[in-house]
Amino acid sequence: MVFGDSKDKAKGYRSHSAVFRFLYHLRHGGRLRFSTGYPLLGRGDINIYSLFVERAQRLIKPDGIAGLLVPSGIASDKGAADFFRSISTTARLVALLDFENRGIYFPDVHNSFKFCVLVATGAKRNAGDAQCGFFLSGEDDLADPERCFTLKPDDFALVNPNTGTAPIFRARRDAGMTTGIYKRLPVLVRRDGDGEVAESVWPVRYFTMFHMTNDSNFFWTRERLEAHRAYPVPGSRWQKGKQQFVPLCVGKMIHQFDHRAASVGINTANVHVAGHSDRVSLIEHQQFDFAPRPQYWIDLSAVEWPSKLNWCLGFRDIARSTDERTIIGTIVPKAAYGNTLPLILSDQSEALVLLAGNLSSVVLDYVARQKVQSTHANWYIVEQLPIVPEKHYAQKFGKRKASHIVRDHVLRLSYTAHDLKDFARDMGHMDRKTGEVLPPFKWDEEERAHLRARLDALYFLLYGISDRDDVRYILDTFPIVREQDEKAHDGRFRTRDLILAYMNALEAGDTETIVAL
């Protein structure tokens, strides 16, 4: 297919085959978005392969069957959710076998590319349970009952009720434990067929402030501030008279229970990603007035803070399942935030505090790893995570409710700097005599390890996972955490040992003792 030479392009275009015109419109969306032939996959940013999948489903007889070899995104991408839900939750999915390429099957395609065998029936044929396997590397995996297993139609609706997309269960045990969790706990936000919120565990809303590309006209560099004759003031801020400039905080600057995890270093030689993380030192963490250095600043008058609170919950947009942790969030103060650090807002401080503890738990992270198939923690993924509801926090361990333990530990782990003074006030961390907010908690690595271990132990129990072998299995799915522990503690997986010890203590009603390990 050619366009024709430069002298007669119009004539050349008219001579194209119908196939070319079809592909041209596929490439550019065009009329296909308005076509009745592709109601499920012919919308948004159209991927050509997906339309052939929908066409195949429409062409087979009601009692027929079709098998295709397509990119794995057909089962996991949000844009394909309506289509995949139409077959996965209605007993029409026969098989979903997901393979890693690794240069074996398609040498000219990147190793990280994933494809799948998708087999589905016509509208009137019941396929029963679907044969599934994920991250398969060869034919031998197909014969391994731990790698290939069946999922019921209800399992897809249970784990991803809003989208019906496929989770990523690397093994049968993962499928069993994850579906068990979803049977016990609700998702954060459940939506109806029209995409409206039908039910929510907590009264929260999602918000992004400054887009790192579209809103770049708001960004001030250090050089621009100096040329503006502004001057630096405490808190990594700048000022010129009454005009104030606040740091633009981005995802790489935070970590779990740490809104001061890293500054942004500038590498001018990297034209694609100039900013990189400069980890904050222990000495800097122990300074209550220290604030990390950003890449950009924002004129405070341009910051629209949408909540009555002077703090909220932020989380990283980037969430790679191969990193140390996948869901990374923390309490953050009132400031300016880029879209790589979206915010979760609520008028109820209790909701944000308990959710902060929940999102940072190992057990929730384990579930998230079965669901994050790209490098982004999109809101539609976070909405479908299983969350501990308010009534479960009434459970007592000794004399203390679970909610009291979480509130106390989240406060101690998060309030490490003066810029979260308003958070401490809302948590009631006040001097009873003077009514003044008490000072922040000193950053102590050993104390923080014990506080986090007790929190993780608590959430394992709240999630209904008390079998110690299951806990060990889940913790073994965090190889980077284990590697770091073994390097720092003479070959011992200390995080695991601490969590198991604190589970024993909590079940015995002991919420105060510091275990000796």
C-alpha positions as CSV (number, residue, x, y, z in Angstrom):
1,M,0.0,0.0,0.0
2,V,1.5,3.3,-1.1
3,F,0.3,6.9,-1.1
4,G,1.3,7.5,-4.7
5,D,4.1,9.8,-5.9
6,S,4.3,13.5,-4.9
7,K,2.8,14.6,-8.3
8,D,-0.5,12.8,-7.8
9,K,-1.1,12.1,-4.1
10,A,-4.9,12.6,-4.4
11,K,-5.1,10.0,-7.2
12,G,-2.8,7.7,-5.2
13,Y,-5.0,8.0,-2.1
14,R,-8.1,7.2,-4.1
15,S,-6.5,4.1,-5.4
16,H,-6.0,2.6,-2.0
17,S,-7.8,-0.6,-1.1
18,A,-10.6,-0.7,1.3
19,V,-8.2,-2.4,3.7
20,F,-6.0,0.6,3.8
21,R,-8.9,3.0,4.5
22,F,-10.0,0.6,7.3
23,L,-6.6,0.6,8.9
24,Y,-6.2,4.4,8.4
25,H,-9.4,5.0,10.3
26,L,-8.3,2.5,13.0
27,R,-5.1,4.4,13.4
28,H,-6.8,7.7,13.8
29,G,-10.0,6.7,15.5
30,G,-12.1,8.4,13.0
31,R,-15.6,7.1,12.2
32,L,-15.0,3.9,14.2
33,R,-15.7,5.7,17.5
34,F,-19.2,6.3,16.2
35,S,-19.6,2.8,14.6
36,T,-22.1,0.4,16.1
37,G,-19.7,-2.5,15.2
38,Y,-17.3,-1.8,18.0
39,P,-19.3,-0.7,21.1
40,L,-16.9,-2.0,23.7
41,L,-13.4,-1.5,22.2
42,G,-13.9,1.2,19.6
43,R,-13.7,4.1,22.1
44,G,-10.9,6.4,23.5
45,D,-7.4,5.7,22.3
46,I,-8.1,2.8,19.9
47,N,-5.6,-0.1,19.7
48,I,-6.0,-1.8,16.4
49,Y,-5.6,-5.4,17.7
50,S,-8.5,-4.9,20.1
51,L,-11.0,-4.3,17.3
52,F,-10.1,-7.6,15.7
53,V,-10.9,-9.2,19.1
54,E,-14.3,-7.6,19.3
55,R,-15.0,-8.4,15.6
56,A,-14.1,-12.1,16.3
57,Q,-16.6,-12.2,19.2
58,R,-19.3,-10.8,17.0
59,L,-18.7,-13.1,14.1
60,I,-18.8,-16.5,16.0
61,K,-22.1,-18.3,16.4
62,P,-23.9,-18.1,19.7
63,D,-22.7,-21.5,20.6
64,G,-19.3,-21.1,18.9
65,I,-15.8,-20.6,20.3
66,A,-12.9,-18.4,19.2
67,G,-9.2,-18.3,20.2
68,L,-6.8,-15.5,19.6
69,L,-3.2,-14.6,20.4
70,V,-3.2,-11.0,21.5
71,P,-1.4,-8.6,23.9
72,S,-2.2,-9.2,27.5
73,G,-3.7,-5.7,27.8
74,I,-7.0,-7.1,26.5
75,A,-7.6,-8.6,30.0
76,S,-6.0,-5.8,32.1
77,D,-6.2,-2.4,30.5
78,K,-8.9,-0.1,31.7
79,G,-9.9,0.7,28.1
80,A,-10.7,-3.0,27.5
81,A,-12.6,-3.4,30.8
82,D,-16.1,-3.4,29.3
83,F,-15.2,-6.0,26.8
84,F,-13.3,-8.3,29.2
85,R,-16.0,-8.0,31.8
86,S,-18.6,-9.1,29.2
87,I,-16.8,-12.4,28.8
88,S,-15.1,-13.0,32.2
89,T,-18.1,-12.5,34.5
90,T,-20.6,-14.2,32.2
91,A,-19.0,-17.7,32.0
92,R,-17.9,-17.1,28.4
93,L,-14.1,-17.1,29.1
94,V,-12.6,-20.5,28.4
95,A,-8.9,-19.7,28.9
96,L,-6.6,-16.8,29.6
97,L,-3.0,-17.8,29.4
98,D,-0.6,-15.0,29.9
99,F,3.0,-15.3,28.7
100,E,6.2,-13.3,29.0
101,N,7.9,-12.9,25.7
102,R,11.5,-12.8,26.9
103,G,12.6,-12.8,23.2
104,I,11.7,-16.5,22.9
105,Y,8.4,-16.4,21.0
106,F,8.8,-13.1,19.1
107,P,12.5,-12.3,18.8
108,D,11.9,-8.9,17.3
109,V,9.6,-7.8,20.1
110,H,10.9,-6.4,23.5
111,N,11.4,-9.0,26.2
112,S,9.0,-7.2,28.6
113,F,6.1,-7.5,26.2
114,K,3.4,-9.8,27.4
115,F,0.8,-11.6,25.3
116,C,-1.9,-14.1,26.0
117,V,-4.0,-16.9,24.6
118,L,-7.6,-15.7,24.9
119,V,-10.3,-18.3,24.3
120,A,-14.0,-17.3,24.6
121,T,-17.3,-18.6,23.6
122,G,-20.4,-17.1,21.9
123,A,-23.2,-15.5,23.8
124,K,-25.2,-18.7,24.4
125,R,-22.4,-21.1,25.3
126,N,-21.5,-21.6,29.0
127,A,-17.8,-22.2,29.4
128,G,-17.9,-22.7,33.2
129,D,-14.7,-22.0,35.0
130,A,-11.8,-20.4,33.1
131,Q,-8.4,-21.9,32.8
132,C,-5.9,-19.2,33.8
133,G,-2.2,-18.7,34.1
134,F,-0.1,-15.6,34.4
135,F,3.6,-14.7,33.8
136,L,4.0,-18.1,32.1
137,S,7.4,-18.7,30.5
138,G,6.9,-21.9,28.5
139,E,4.8,-24.9,27.8
140,D,6.0,-26.7,30.9
141,D,4.1,-24.1,33.0
142,L,0.9,-25.2,31.4
143,A,1.2,-28.6,33.0
144,D,2.0,-27.2,36.4
145,P,-1.2,-27.1,38.6
146,E,0.3,-24.4,40.7
147,R,0.9,-22.1,37.7
148,C,-2.3,-22.9,35.8
149,F,-5.6,-23.1,37.6
150,T,-9.2,-22.3,37.2
151,L,-11.0,-19.1,38.2
152,K,-14.8,-18.8,38.5
153,P,-16.7,-16.0,36.7
154,D,-17.6,-14.7,40.2
155,D,-13.9,-14.4,41.0
156,F,-13.3,-11.7,38.4
157,A,-16.3,-9.7,39.6
158,L,-15.1,-10.2,43.2
159,V,-11.6,-9.0,42.8
160,N,-12.2,-6.2,40.4
161,P,-15.9,-5.4,40.8
162,N,-15.8,-2.0,39.0
163,T,-13.8,-3.1,35.9
164,G,-14.0,-6.9,35.8
165,T,-10.4,-6.9,34.6
166,A,-8.1,-9.9,35.3
167,P,-5.9,-10.0,38.4
168,I,-2.4,-11.3,38.2
169,F,-2.1,-14.5,40.2
170,R,1.3,-16.0,39.8
171,A,0.3,-19.1,41.7
172,R,-2.8,-21.0,42.8
173,R,-2.1,-20.1,46.4
174,D,-2.1,-16.4,45.5
175,A,-5.5,-16.8,43.9
176,G,-6.9,-18.6,46.9
177,M,-5.7,-16.1,49.5
178,T,-6.6,-13.0,47.5
179,T,-10.1,-14.1,46.7
180,G,-10.5,-15.1,50.3
181,I,-9.6,-11.6,51.4
182,Y,-12.1,-10.1,49.0
183,K,-14.8,-12.3,50.4
184,R,-14.2,-10.9,53.9
185,L,-13.6,-7.2,53.1
186,P,-15.2,-4.6,50.8
187,V,-13.3,-2.6,48.2
188,L,-12.6,1.1,49.0
189,V,-15.1,2.4,46.4
190,R,-17.7,0.3,44.6
191,R,-19.3,1.8,41.5
192,D,-22.5,1.0,39.7
193,G,-23.0,0.1,36.0
194,D,-22.9,3.8,35.1
195,G,-19.6,4.4,36.9
196,E,-21.2,6.3,39.8
197,V,-20.2,5.7,43.4
198,A,-22.6,3.1,44.8
199,E,-20.8,2.4,48.1
200,S,-17.6,3.6,49.8
201,V,-15.8,2.3,52.9
202,W,-14.7,5.8,53.7
203,P,-16.0,9.2,52.5
204,V,-13.0,10.0,50.4
205,R,-12.4,11.7,47.0
206,Y,-9.5,11.7,44.6
207,F,-7.7,14.9,43.6
208,T,-4.7,15.9,41.5
209,M,-3.4,19.5,41.7
210,F,-0.8,20.4,39.1
211,H,-0.1,18.4,36.0
212,M,3.6,18.1,35.4
213,T,3.3,18.8,31.7
214,N,0.1,20.9,31.1
215,D,0.7,23.2,34.1
216,S,4.4,23.8,33.6
217,N,3.7,27.5,33.2
218,F,3.1,27.7,37.0
219,F,6.5,26.2,37.8
220,W,9.3,28.4,39.1
221,T,12.9,27.1,39.0
222,R,15.6,28.3,41.4
223,E,17.2,30.4,38.6
224,R,13.9,32.1,37.8
225,L,13.2,32.9,41.5
226,E,16.7,34.4,41.8
227,A,16.1,36.5,38.7
228,H,12.8,37.5,40.3
229,R,14.8,38.7,43.3
230,A,13.0,36.3,45.6
231,Y,15.0,35.0,48.6
232,P,14.9,31.6,50.4
233,V,13.1,31.2,53.7
234,P,12.7,28.2,56.1
235,G,10.8,25.2,54.8
236,S,12.4,25.1,51.4
237,R,10.2,28.1,50.5
238,W,11.0,31.4,48.7
239,Q,9.6,34.8,49.3
240,K,9.5,38.3,47.8
241,G,7.8,40.7,50.2
242,K,4.3,39.3,50.6
243,Q,4.6,37.0,47.6
244,Q,5.3,33.4,48.7
245,F,6.5,30.4,46.7
246,V,6.0,26.8,48.1
247,P,7.7,23.6,47.0
248,L,6.0,21.5,44.3
249,C,6.0,18.1,45.9
250,V,6.1,15.0,43.6
251,G,5.8,11.3,44.1
252,K,9.5,10.5,44.4
253,M,9.8,12.8,47.4
254,I,7.7,10.7,49.7
255,H,7.7,7.1,51.1
256,Q,5.5,5.2,53.6
257,F,5.0,7.3,56.7
258,D,7.5,9.8,55.4
259,H,6.6,13.0,53.6
260,R,10.3,14.0,53.7
261,A,11.9,11.0,52.1
262,A,13.9,12.6,49.3
263,S,14.9,15.8,47.7
264,V,14.9,16.2,43.9
265,G,18.4,16.3,42.4
266,I,18.9,17.7,39.0
267,N,20.8,15.9,36.3
268,T,21.0,18.3,33.3
269,A,22.7,15.7,31.2
270,N,19.5,13.6,31.2
271,V,17.1,15.4,28.9
272,H,14.3,12.9,29.5
273,V,14.3,12.6,33.3
274,A,16.3,15.5,34.7
275,G,15.0,15.1,38.3
276,H,16.2,12.2,40.4
277,S,15.8,11.3,44.1
278,D,18.3,12.4,46.7
279,R,17.5,10.4,49.8
280,V,17.2,12.4,53.0
281,S,19.8,11.4,55.6
282,L,19.1,10.3,59.1
283,I,20.5,13.6,60.5
284,E,18.1,15.6,58.2
285,H,15.2,13.4,59.2
286,Q,15.9,14.2,62.9
287,Q,15.7,17.9,62.2
288,F,12.1,19.0,62.9
289,D,12.4,22.1,60.6
290,F,14.1,20.3,57.6
291,A,12.2,20.2,54.3
292,P,13.4,18.4,51.2
293,R,14.5,20.4,48.2
294,P,12.1,20.3,45.2
295,Q,12.8,20.8,41.5
296,Y,10.1,23.5,41.2
297,W,8.2,26.0,43.3
298,I,4.6,27.4,42.9
299,D,3.3,30.8,43.7
300,L,1.1,30.2,46.7
301,S,-1.7,32.3,45.2
302,A,-2.0,29.7,42.5
303,V,-2.5,26.8,44.9
304,E,-6.1,25.9,45.4
305,W,-6.4,23.7,48.5
306,P,-9.8,22.0,48.1
307,S,-10.3,20.6,51.6
308,K,-11.0,22.1,55.0
309,L,-8.1,20.1,56.4
310,N,-4.6,21.5,56.4
311,W,-3.3,18.1,55.6
312,C,-4.4,15.0,53.7
313,L,-3.3,11.6,52.4
314,G,-1.0,11.5,49.3
315,F,0.3,8.5,47.4
316,R,2.8,7.8,44.6
317,D,1.4,7.5,41.1
318,I,4.3,5.3,40.2
319,A,3.8,1.8,41.6
320,R,6.0,-0.9,40.1
321,S,5.3,-4.4,41.4
322,T,9.0,-5.2,41.2
323,D,9.9,-2.4,43.7
324,E,10.4,-2.8,47.4
325,R,6.8,-1.7,48.0
326,T,4.0,-1.1,45.5
327,I,1.5,1.2,47.2
328,I,3.4,4.1,48.8
329,G,1.4,6.8,50.6
330,T,1.7,9.0,53.7
331,I,0.1,11.9,55.5
332,V,1.2,15.2,53.8
333,P,0.9,18.9,54.8
334,K,-0.9,21.6,53.0
335,A,1.3,22.5,50.0
336,A,1.5,22.2,46.2
337,Y,1.5,18.7,44.6
338,G,2.2,17.4,41.1
339,N,0.0,14.8,39.5
340,T,2.7,12.1,40.3
341,L,1.6,12.6,43.9
342,P,-2.3,12.5,43.8
343,L,-4.2,13.2,47.0
344,I,-7.0,11.5,48.8
345,L,-9.2,14.0,50.6
346,S,-11.9,13.7,53.2
347,D,-13.7,15.9,55.6
348,Q,-13.3,13.2,58.2
349,S,-9.7,13.1,59.7
350,E,-10.4,9.6,61.2
351,A,-11.0,8.2,57.7
352,L,-7.6,9.5,56.4
353,V,-5.7,8.3,59.4
354,L,-7.0,4.8,59.3
355,L,-6.7,4.6,55.6
356,A,-3.1,5.8,55.8
357,G,-2.3,2.9,58.1
358,N,-4.2,0.5,55.9
359,L,-2.6,1.5,52.6
360,S,0.9,1.1,54.1
361,S,0.3,-2.4,55.4
362,V,2.2,-5.4,53.9
363,V,-1.0,-7.4,53.5
364,L,-2.7,-4.7,51.3
365,D,0.5,-4.3,49.3
366,Y,0.5,-8.1,48.7
367,V,-3.0,-7.8,47.2
368,A,-2.0,-4.7,45.2
369,R,0.7,-6.7,43.5
370,Q,-1.9,-9.1,42.1
371,K,-3.6,-6.1,40.4
372,V,-1.0,-3.5,39.3
373,Q,-0.1,-4.6,35.8
374,S,1.6,-1.4,34.6
375,T,3.8,1.1,36.5
376,H,1.0,3.3,37.7
377,A,-1.3,3.1,40.8
378,N,-4.3,4.5,38.9
379,W,-7.2,5.5,41.0
380,Y,-9.4,2.8,39.5
381,I,-6.9,0.3,40.9
382,V,-6.8,1.9,44.4
383,E,-10.6,2.1,44.5
384,Q,-10.7,-1.7,44.1
385,L,-8.3,-2.6,46.9
386,P,-9.8,-4.4,49.8
387,I,-10.1,-2.0,52.8
388,V,-10.7,-2.6,56.5
389,P,-14.1,-1.0,57.2
390,E,-14.8,1.1,60.3
391,K,-16.7,-1.6,62.2
392,H,-13.6,-3.9,62.1
393,Y,-11.6,-1.3,64.0
394,A,-13.8,-1.8,67.1
395,Q,-12.0,-5.2,67.6
396,K,-10.1,-5.1,70.9
397,F,-6.6,-6.3,71.6
398,G,-6.3,-6.4,75.3
399,K,-7.9,-3.1,76.5
400,R,-7.2,-1.2,73.3
401,K,-9.4,-1.0,70.1
402,A,-7.7,-1.5,66.8
403,S,-8.5,2.1,65.8
404,H,-6.7,3.4,68.9
405,I,-3.5,1.5,68.0
406,V,-3.6,2.6,64.4
407,R,-4.2,6.3,65.3
408,D,-1.4,6.3,67.8
409,H,1.1,4.5,65.5
410,V,0.3,6.6,62.4
411,L,0.7,9.8,64.5
412,R,4.1,8.6,65.8
413,L,5.3,7.5,62.4
414,S,4.1,10.6,60.5
415,Y,4.5,13.6,62.8
416,T,8.2,14.0,62.5
417,A,8.3,17.7,61.5
418,H,6.7,21.0,62.4
419,D,5.0,21.3,59.0
420,L,2.5,18.6,60.2
421,K,1.6,20.5,63.3
422,D,-2.1,20.8,62.1
423,F,-2.2,17.1,61.7
424,A,-1.0,16.6,65.3
425,R,-3.6,19.1,66.6
426,D,-6.4,17.2,64.8
427,M,-5.1,14.0,66.4
428,G,-5.3,15.6,69.9
429,H,-1.6,15.5,70.4
430,M,-1.8,18.5,72.8
431,D,-0.3,19.5,76.1
432,R,-3.3,19.2,78.6
433,K,-2.1,22.1,80.7
434,T,-1.2,24.7,78.0
435,G,-3.3,23.4,75.1
436,E,-0.3,23.8,72.8
437,V,0.6,21.2,70.2
438,L,3.3,18.9,71.5
439,P,6.7,18.7,69.6
440,P,7.1,16.2,66.7
441,F,8.4,12.7,67.4
442,K,12.1,12.2,66.9
443,W,13.1,10.0,64.0
444,D,14.4,6.8,65.5
445,E,14.9,3.9,63.0
446,E,14.7,1.2,65.6
447,E,11.5,2.5,67.2
448,R,9.9,3.0,63.7
449,A,10.7,-0.6,62.8
450,H,8.8,-1.9,65.9
451,L,5.8,0.5,65.3
452,R,5.5,-0.6,61.7
453,A,5.8,-4.3,62.6
454,R,3.0,-4.0,65.2
455,L,0.9,-2.2,62.6
456,D,1.5,-4.9,60.0
457,A,0.7,-7.6,62.6
458,L,-2.5,-5.8,63.4
459,Y,-3.6,-5.6,59.8
460,F,-2.8,-9.3,59.1
461,L,-5.3,-10.1,61.9
462,L,-7.9,-7.5,60.7
463,Y,-7.6,-9.1,57.2
464,G,-8.4,-12.5,58.6
465,I,-4.9,-13.9,58.0
466,S,-3.8,-15.5,61.2
467,D,-2.2,-18.7,59.8
468,R,1.6,-18.1,60.3
469,D,2.5,-20.1,57.2
470,D,0.3,-17.8,55.1
471,V,2.0,-14.8,56.7
472,R,5.4,-16.2,56.0
473,Y,4.4,-16.9,52.4
474,I,3.1,-13.3,51.9
475,L,6.3,-11.8,53.3
476,D,8.4,-14.0,51.1
477,T,6.8,-12.3,48.1
478,F,8.7,-9.1,49.1
479,P,12.3,-10.2,48.0
480,I,13.8,-6.7,48.1
481,V,12.6,-6.3,51.7
482,R,14.1,-9.6,52.6
483,E,17.4,-8.9,50.8
484,Q,17.8,-5.6,52.6
485,D,17.0,-7.2,56.0
486,E,19.4,-10.1,55.5
487,K,22.2,-7.7,54.5
488,A,21.6,-5.4,57.5
489,H,20.9,-8.2,60.1
490,D,23.4,-11.0,59.5
491,G,21.2,-13.0,57.2
492,R,18.0,-12.7,59.1
493,F,14.6,-11.6,57.7
494,R,14.0,-9.3,60.7
495,T,10.8,-7.7,59.3
496,R,9.1,-11.1,59.1
497,D,10.3,-12.1,62.6
498,L,9.1,-8.8,64.1
499,I,5.7,-9.1,62.5
500,L,5.2,-12.7,63.6
501,A,6.3,-11.8,67.2
502,Y,3.9,-8.9,67.4
503,M,1.0,-11.0,66.1
504,N,1.6,-13.3,69.1
505,A,1.7,-10.3,71.4
506,L,-1.5,-8.8,70.0
507,E,-3.4,-12.1,70.2
508,A,-2.3,-12.3,73.8
509,G,-3.8,-8.9,74.4
510,D,-0.4,-7.2,74.8
511,T,-0.2,-3.9,72.9
512,E,2.7,-2.3,74.9
513,T,5.6,-4.7,75.1
514,I,8.5,-4.1,72.8
515,V,9.6,-7.5,71.5
516,A,13.3,-8.4,71.9
517,L,14.7,-9.6,68.5
